[in-house]
Amino acid sequence: MNALKRLADRLATTPGRLWAVSFALFFVLGGSWSMATPIGASPDEHAHIIRAAAVARGQIEGREVMVPHVVADIEGKFAETGVMLPKFYQDLKDVNTCYVFKSTVPADCAPKLRDNGGEVQVTTAAGRYNPAYYLVVGWPSLMVSGEGGIYLMRLMSALVCAALLASAVISAAEWRRRSVPLLGVMAAATPMALFMSGMVNPSGPEIAAGVLAWSAGLPILMVPDAALLTRRLGRLGIGAIVLISIRPLGLIWFAGALFFALLLQERGALRQVLRRRSAWLWGTAIAAATVGAMAWASQHPDHSVIATPDDLTALKAARITFDNTLIWVHQMIGLFGWLDAPSPAATLLLWSGIVVMLGLLALCFARFREALAIVGALIGIVVIPVAAQANQASTLGLIWQGRYLLPFSVGLPIMATVILARQSWRPGMPWRRLLLLSAFALAFANVAAFVWALRRNAVGTTGSFFLHPAMWAPPGGWPLWVGVYTAAALVLALLVVVTDREEPPQRPVAGEESRGHRAGRGRHRPLAATPADA
């Protein structure tokens, strides 16, 4: 135990070391999903793979092609983009047709993808999306062809998401009782978020950037610290730019995180930020990213024609979406594949139960504005999908999925835990036991979700619980990836537990710029700066 405490002290007082450990853990978790998921067994991945391969080859734009589609029994013609790629990418579009939406059918029926050579026109529904993400993840397809190139593209996406999540861990560790906000980051990184981080899909970095924006934005205004402000602004700026660059909707998610940070700010905190030159520099960069994203979106409109039913009114769409709220919650926690690989009940109950518990505890300790923020976030999680579907149902149909809301909803556990972090020095609550039980319960739920998704692909949802005999197996075999994933999930939980500190609030530092830092108001204990951070 003493060795663990010494290790925790080293990690907690050295930002670079903590970032590296967190990055490695999140990369292993996301990378395990990359390797243990069949090619094409994640939502719309074939379209994003084709887009990434095309952008890597300099085909930023392409010829618009109207392609017949049927989605949720609604016929239509999707405006796709035609690009010239090796025939392998054309075959990729049909690789999952034998098992997708058929949860009892293992993935072994999928045909073997072969690099046949020769270029053909391939269409992708992701052709109008901002090319920035695809340029980052697509370049391995130039070096390695076939399935190996796809696995490398997935790992590149996992690498980007791991860097964003590790930066969120650093922001969480700057609070006085760092283990409580770290638990919030762990709860925000749901199995679905980790699954998407390991796929070729912009939803992965969008969710990870949302976690970073919330984790970095809240301490800037809730526990202002002049020594840490520049680094915090940098993390917030990176999260905001990634969010906004992926799709214009990211601007709404960033605005939501910024709104709640302003709602919870301490007196004088915003004034301190506005006096800092780096705030204006990052603000300019975010504004430039916004202008670029909006310009790209306006120049690449969606010309798809969907034959939505005449009786699908805005009111009907709103009612259906509201009734499906629990489905969206299920999808945010873990509904994998093409929504045909559900998490076990234990994952759903434990994850949702812990987030609800954190929210209720935060309300117990909250001041008025803090309680208003928690309730506001809950209302937003329910209302945003309703408003979005009511607005788009007549043209696009009912297309909402829970993962679309994750960049916003991750703010609930993060906000709840930072409110608790300011009060957790008070006696009378078994905080360490709460952290221990919550962290390892989340780790168990995470591993259970991974095994359940692997089981769906290996033997089908009605197959053996022990994944034997496995009809389909990932590279290296399923025991390898279950072991690797379990180890990473447990170490992440251990990281939350061993970094726990129970210290009374400190007296305000001489010359402190915020009047909110007074004894009894939850003074945080910042990470020590390293030469690299100076």
C-alpha positions in Angstrom: 0.0 0.0 0.0 2.9 2.4 0.8 4.3 1.7 -2.7 0.9 2.6 -4.3 0.8 5.8 -2.3 4.3 6.7 -3.4 3.4 6.0 -7.0 0.2 8.1 -6.6 2.2 11.0 -5.2 4.6 10.9 -8.2 1.7 10.8 -10.7 -0.3 13.5 -8.9 2.5 16.0 -8.7 3.9 15.5 -12.2 1.4 16.4 -15.0 3.5 14.9 -17.8 3.7 11.5 -16.0 0.0 11.5 -15.2 -0.9 12.4 -18.8 1.3 9.6 -20.2 -0.2 7.0 -17.9 -3.7 8.1 -18.6 -3.0 8.3 -22.3 -1.7 4.7 -22.3 -4.7 3.4 -20.4 -7.3 5.1 -22.7 -5.4 4.1 -25.8 -5.4 0.4 -24.6 -9.1 0.6 -23.9 -9.9 2.2 -27.3 -7.4 0.1 -29.2 -8.9 -3.1 -27.7 -12.3 -2.1 -29.2 -10.4 -1.4 -32.5 -9.0 -4.9 -32.6 -11.9 -6.9 -31.1 -14.6 -5.5 -33.4 -15.1 -7.0 -36.9 -14.5 -4.7 -39.9 -17.7 -2.9 -40.7 -19.4 -3.8 -37.4 -19.8 -0.2 -36.2 -22.3 2.4 -37.3 -21.6 3.7 -40.8 -17.9 2.8 -40.5 -17.6 1.8 -44.1 -18.6 5.4 -45.2 -16.1 7.0 -42.9 -13.3 4.6 -43.9 -13.9 5.4 -47.6 -13.9 9.1 -46.8 -10.7 8.8 -44.8 -8.9 6.9 -47.6 -10.1 9.4 -50.2 -9.0 12.5 -48.2 -5.6 10.8 -47.5 -5.2 10.5 -51.3 -6.1 14.2 -51.9 -9.7 13.7 -52.9 -11.2 16.3 -50.6 -14.2 16.7 -52.9 -16.0 14.4 -55.3 -18.9 14.0 -57.7 -22.3 13.9 -56.1 -24.2 10.7 -56.7 -27.8 10.0 -55.7 -28.0 6.5 -54.2 -31.3 4.8 -53.2 -31.5 3.9 -49.5 -34.0 2.5 -47.1 -33.6 3.6 -43.5 -36.1 2.6 -40.8 -38.5 1.5 -43.6 -38.4 4.9 -45.1 -37.3 5.1 -48.7 -35.1 7.9 -50.1 -32.2 8.9 -52.2 -29.0 9.8 -50.3 -26.6 12.4 -51.7 -23.3 10.6 -51.6 -19.9 11.5 -52.9 -18.1 9.5 -55.6 -14.3 9.0 -55.2 -11.8 6.8 -57.0 -10.3 4.1 -54.8 -9.0 0.5 -55.0 -11.8 -2.0 -55.5 -11.2 -3.2 -51.9 -13.2 -0.2 -50.6 -16.1 -1.1 -52.8 -16.2 -4.6 -51.4 -16.0 -3.1 -47.9 -19.5 -1.7 -48.3 -21.1 -5.2 -48.4 -18.8 -7.0 -45.9 -21.3 -6.9 -43.0 -24.6 -7.6 -44.8 -24.9 -11.2 -43.6 -25.0 -10.3 -39.9 -25.7 -6.6 -39.4 -29.1 -6.1 -37.6 -29.2 -9.8 -37.0 -27.9 -10.1 -33.4 -28.1 -13.9 -33.2 -25.8 -14.3 -36.3 -22.0 -14.3 -35.6 -19.7 -12.3 -37.7 -17.9 -15.3 -39.2 -20.3 -15.3 -42.2 -18.6 -12.1 -43.5 -16.6 -12.6 -46.7 -12.9 -12.3 -46.6 -11.8 -8.8 -47.8 -9.0 -9.1 -50.4 -6.9 -6.3 -51.9 -7.8 -6.9 -55.6 -6.1 -3.8 -57.0 -7.5 -1.6 -59.7 -9.4 1.6 -59.0 -13.2 2.0 -59.2 -15.7 4.7 -58.2 -16.8 4.2 -54.7 -19.5 6.3 -53.0 -19.6 7.5 -49.4 -22.3 9.2 -47.4 -19.6 11.0 -45.4 -18.2 12.9 -48.4 -19.6 16.3 -47.3 -18.1 16.1 -43.8 -15.2 18.3 -42.7 -12.0 16.6 -43.9 -9.8 17.4 -40.9 -10.5 14.3 -38.9 -10.2 12.0 -41.9 -6.9 13.5 -42.9 -5.5 12.6 -39.4 -6.8 9.0 -39.4 -6.7 8.2 -43.2 -2.9 8.3 -43.9 -2.2 4.7 -42.8 -4.2 3.5 -45.8 -1.4 4.8 -48.0 1.2 2.6 -46.3 -0.8 -0.6 -45.6 -3.5 -1.9 -47.8 -6.4 -4.3 -47.0 -7.7 -5.0 -43.5 -4.4 -4.1 -41.9 -4.8 -0.5 -43.1 -8.3 -0.3 -41.6 -7.0 -1.6 -38.2 -4.3 1.1 -38.3 -6.9 3.8 -39.1 -8.9 2.6 -36.2 -5.9 2.8 -33.9 -5.1 6.3 -35.1 -8.6 7.4 -34.1 -8.1 5.7 -30.7 -4.8 7.6 -30.4 -6.4 10.9 -30.9 -9.2 10.2 -28.4 -6.8 8.9 -25.8 -4.8 12.2 -26.0 -8.0 14.2 -25.5 -9.2 12.0 -22.6 -5.7 12.1 -20.9 -5.8 15.9 -21.1 -9.2 15.8 -19.4 -7.6 13.7 -16.6 -5.0 16.4 -16.1 -7.7 19.0 -15.7 -9.6 16.8 -13.2 -6.4 16.2 -11.2 -5.9 19.9 -10.6 -8.7 20.0 -8.0 -8.0 19.8 -4.3 -9.5 16.3 -3.9 -8.5 15.1 -7.3 -9.9 11.6 -7.1 -13.5 12.9 -7.1 -13.3 14.7 -10.5 -11.2 11.8 -11.8 -14.2 9.6 -11.0 -16.3 12.0 -13.1 -14.1 11.7 -16.1 -14.2 7.9 -15.7 -18.0 7.9 -15.6 -18.1 10.3 -18.6 -16.0 7.8 -20.6 -18.8 5.3 -21.0 -18.3 2.0 -22.8 -20.0 3.5 -25.8 -17.6 6.5 -25.8 -14.6 4.1 -25.7 -16.2 1.9 -28.4 -16.6 4.9 -30.7 -13.0 6.0 -29.9 -11.7 2.8 -31.4 -13.7 3.1 -34.7 -13.1 5.1 -37.8 -15.9 7.5 -37.0 -15.8 11.2 -36.0 -18.2 10.6 -33.1 -15.2 9.2 -31.1 -13.1 12.4 -31.0 -16.2 14.5 -30.8 -17.2 12.7 -27.5 -13.6 12.8 -26.2 -13.4 16.5 -27.0 -16.6 17.1 -25.2 -15.2 15.4 -22.1 -12.1 17.7 -22.4 -14.1 20.8 -22.9 -16.2 20.2 -19.7 -13.2 19.1 -17.6 -11.0 22.1 -18.6 -13.7 24.7 -18.7 -15.2 24.3 -15.3 -12.1 24.8 -13.1 -11.1 27.9 -15.1 -14.1 29.7 -13.6 -14.9 27.6 -10.5 -11.4 27.5 -8.9 -9.4 30.2 -10.7 -5.6 29.9 -10.4 -3.3 32.3 -12.1 -0.5 29.8 -12.3 -2.6 27.2 -14.0 -4.8 29.4 -16.2 -2.7 29.4 -19.4 -2.6 25.6 -19.5 -6.3 25.3 -18.7 -7.1 27.7 -21.5 -5.0 25.6 -23.8 -6.8 22.4 -23.0 -10.2 24.2 -23.3 -9.2 25.6 -26.7 -8.0 22.3 -28.1 -11.3 20.6 -26.9 -13.4 23.4 -28.5 -11.5 23.4 -31.8 -11.9 19.6 -32.2 -15.6 19.8 -31.3 -16.3 22.5 -33.7 -14.1 21.2 -36.5 -15.8 17.8 -36.6 -19.3 19.1 -37.3 -21.2 22.4 -36.8 -23.3 20.8 -34.0 -20.1 20.9 -32.0 -20.5 24.6 -31.6 -23.7 23.9 -29.6 -22.0 21.4 -27.4 -19.2 23.8 -26.6 -21.6 26.6 -26.0 -23.4 24.3 -23.5 -20.2 23.6 -21.6 -19.3 27.3 -21.6 -22.8 28.3 -20.4 -22.6 26.0 -17.3 -19.1 27.1 -16.5 -20.3 30.7 -16.5 -23.2 29.8 -14.4 -20.9 28.2 -11.8 -18.2 30.8 -11.9 -16.7 32.4 -8.8 -16.8 36.1 -8.4 -14.0 37.8 -10.4 -13.0 34.6 -12.2 -14.2 35.8 -15.6 -12.4 39.1 -15.2 -9.2 37.3 -14.5 -9.6 35.2 -17.6 -10.3 38.2 -19.8 -7.1 39.9 -18.6 -5.0 37.0 -19.8 -3.5 37.4 -23.3 -3.7 33.6 -24.0 -7.5 33.8 -23.5 -7.8 36.1 -26.5 -5.4 34.1 -28.6 -7.4 30.9 -28.0 -10.7 32.8 -28.5 -9.4 33.9 -31.8 -8.4 30.4 -32.8 -11.9 29.0 -31.7 -13.6 31.8 -33.7 -11.5 30.9 -36.8 -12.3 27.2 -36.4 -16.0 28.2 -36.2 -15.9 30.3 -39.3 -14.1 27.5 -41.2 -16.5 24.9 -40.0 -19.6 26.9 -40.9 -18.1 27.9 -44.3 -17.4 24.2 -45.1 -21.0 23.2 -44.0 -22.6 26.0 -46.0 -20.7 25.0 -49.2 -21.5 21.3 -48.8 -25.3 21.0 -48.1 -27.1 17.7 -47.9 -29.2 17.2 -51.0 -30.7 13.9 -49.9 -34.4 13.3 -50.5 -36.2 11.3 -47.9 -39.8 10.2 -48.4 -40.9 10.8 -44.8 -44.5 10.0 -44.0 -47.0 12.9 -44.3 -48.2 12.2 -40.7 -44.8 12.6 -39.2 -45.4 16.0 -37.8 -43.1 17.9 -35.5 -45.4 17.2 -32.5 -45.5 13.5 -33.3 -41.7 13.3 -33.7 -41.3 15.2 -30.4 -43.6 12.8 -28.5 -41.9 9.7 -29.9 -38.5 11.0 -29.1 -39.5 11.9 -25.5 -40.9 8.4 -25.0 -37.6 6.9 -26.2 -35.5 8.8 -23.6 -34.5 5.6 -21.8 -33.4 4.2 -25.2 -31.1 7.2 -25.7 -29.7 6.6 -22.2 -29.1 2.9 -23.1 -27.3 3.9 -26.3 -25.1 6.5 -24.5 -23.9 3.8 -22.0 -23.5 1.0 -24.5 -25.4 -0.3 -27.5 -22.7 -1.4 -29.9 -22.4 -2.6 -33.5 -25.3 -1.3 -35.6 -27.4 -1.0 -32.5 -27.6 -4.8 -32.4 -25.1 -5.6 -29.7 -26.5 -4.5 -26.3 -24.7 -4.2 -23.0 -25.7 -6.5 -20.2 -28.2 -5.3 -17.6 -25.4 -5.1 -15.0 -23.6 -2.4 -17.1 -26.7 -0.3 -17.6 -27.7 -0.5 -13.9 -24.3 0.1 -12.5 -23.4 3.0 -14.8 -26.7 4.8 -14.7 -26.9 4.2 -10.9 -23.5 5.7 -10.2 -24.2 8.8 -12.4 -27.6 9.3 -10.7 -25.9 8.8 -7.2 -23.3 11.4 -8.1 -26.0 13.8 -9.2 -28.1 13.4 -6.1 -25.0 13.8 -3.8 -24.1 17.0 -5.7 -27.6 18.3 -5.1 -27.3 17.6 -1.4 -24.2 19.7 -1.1 -25.0 22.3 -3.9 -25.6 25.9 -3.5 -28.5 27.4 -5.5 -26.5 28.0 -8.8 -24.9 24.6 -8.5 -28.3 22.9 -8.1 -29.6 24.9 -11.0 -26.8 23.6 -13.2 -27.3 19.9 -12.3 -31.1 20.2 -12.9 -30.4 22.2 -16.1 -28.1 19.5 -17.5 -30.7 16.8 -16.8 -33.4 18.9 -18.6 -31.0 19.4 -21.5 -30.4 15.6 -21.8 -34.1 15.1 -22.2 -35.1 18.2 -24.2 -32.2 18.4 -26.8 -33.1 15.2 -28.7 -36.8 16.2 -28.6 -36.1 19.6 -30.1 -33.7 18.2 -32.7 -36.0 15.5 -33.9 -39.0 17.8 -34.0 -37.0 20.2 -36.2 -35.6 17.6 -38.6 -38.3 14.8 -38.7 -40.1 16.2 -41.8 -36.9 16.2 -43.9 -34.7 13.4 -42.4 -37.1 11.2 -40.5 -36.4 9.8 -37.0 -32.6 9.4 -37.1 -31.5 10.3 -33.5 -29.1 8.1 -31.7 -27.9 8.4 -28.1 -24.2 8.8 -29.0 -25.1 12.1 -30.8 -25.8 13.6 -27.3 -22.8 12.3 -25.5 -20.6 15.4 -26.0 -23.1 17.3 -24.0 -24.3 14.7 -21.5 -20.8 13.9 -20.3 -21.0 17.2 -18.5 -23.5 15.8 -15.9 -21.1 13.4 -14.1 -18.2 15.8 -14.5 -20.2 18.8 -13.1 -21.5 16.7 -10.3 -18.1 15.5 -9.2 -16.5 18.9 -9.3 -19.3 20.2 -7.0 -18.6 17.3 -4.7 -14.8 17.9 -4.9 -15.3 21.4 -3.3 -17.2 19.8 -0.4 -15.6 16.4 0.1 -13.3 17.6 2.9 -16.3 17.9 5.2 -16.5 15.0 7.7 -19.4 12.6 8.0 -19.3 11.0 4.5 -17.3 7.8 3.7 -15.7 9.4 0.6 -12.9 6.9 0.2 -15.3 3.9 0.4 -17.6 5.7 -2.1 -14.7 6.2 -4.5 -13.5 2.6 -4.2 -16.9 1.1 -4.8 -17.8 3.4 -7.6 -14.5 3.2 -9.5 -14.3 -0.6 -9.4 -18.1 -0.9 -10.1 -17.5 1.2 -13.3 -14.5 -1.0 -14.2 -16.6 -4.2 -13.8 -19.5 -2.6 -15.9 -17.0 -1.6 -18.6 -15.4 -5.0 -18.9 -18.9 -6.7 -18.9 -19.9 -4.4 -21.8 -16.8 -5.3 -23.8 -17.3 -9.1 -23.2 -21.0 -8.8 -24.2 -20.2 -7.0 -27.5 -17.4 -9.5 -28.2 -19.9 -12.4 -27.5 -22.4 -11.0 -30.0 -19.8 -11.1 -32.8 -18.2 -14.4 -31.7 -21.3 -16.6 -31.1 -24.3 -14.3 -31.4 -26.5 -13.0 -28.6 -28.1 -16.4 -28.1 -24.7 -18.3 -28.1 -22.6 -19.6 -25.3 -21.9 -17.2 -22.4 -18.3 -18.5 -22.4 -17.8 -17.6 -26.1 -17.0 -21.2 -26.9 -16.8 -22.4 -29.5 -16.2 -19.0 -31.1 -17.4 -18.8 -34.7 -15.6 -15.5 -35.2 -12.4 -14.3 -33.4 -10.4 -11.1 -33.5 -6.7 -11.0 -34.5 -4.9 -12.7 -31.6 -8.0 -14.4 -30.2 -10.7 -13.1 -27.9 -9.0 -14.2 -24.6 -6.1 -11.8 -25.4 -8.3 -8.7 -25.8 -10.5 -9.5 -22.9 -7.4 -9.8 -20.7 -5.9 -6.6 -22.0 -9.1 -4.7 -21.6 -9.8 -6.0 -18.1 -6.3 -5.0 -17.0 -6.6 -1.5 -18.4 -10.0 -0.9 -16.9 -8.8 -2.1 -13.4 -5.7 0.0 -13.5 -7.8 3.1 -14.5 -10.1 2.4 -11.4 -7.0 2.0 -9.3 -5.6 5.3 -10.5 -8.8 7.0 -9.3 -8.6 5.4 -5.9 -4.9 5.7 -5.1 -4.8 9.4 -6.0 -7.3 10.2 -3.3 -6.3 12.9 -0.9 -8.3 14.2 2.1 -7.0 17.6 3.0 -8.8 20.6 4.7 -9.2 23.7 2.6 -6.1 25.9 2.6 -5.9 29.6 3.4 -6.0 31.8 0.4 -2.6 32.6 -1.2 -1.4 36.1 -0.9 -2.3 38.1 -4.0 -4.9 35.6 -5.1 -7.1 37.2 -7.8 -10.4 35.6 -6.9 -12.3 36.5 -3.8 -14.0 33.1 -4.0 -10.9 31.3 -2.5 -11.6 31.6 1.2 -11.2 29.0 3.9 -14.2 26.6 3.8 -15.0 27.3 0.1 -13.1 24.3 -1.3 -9.6 25.6 -2.1 -8.0 23.2 -4.6 -4.5 21.8 -4.6 -3.0 22.4 -8.0 -0.6 20.0 -9.7 3.1 21.0 -9.4 4.5 22.5 -12.5 7.3 20.7 -14.3 10.0 22.4 -16.4 8.1 21.3 -19.5 5.0 23.1 -18.3 6.7 26.3 -17.3 
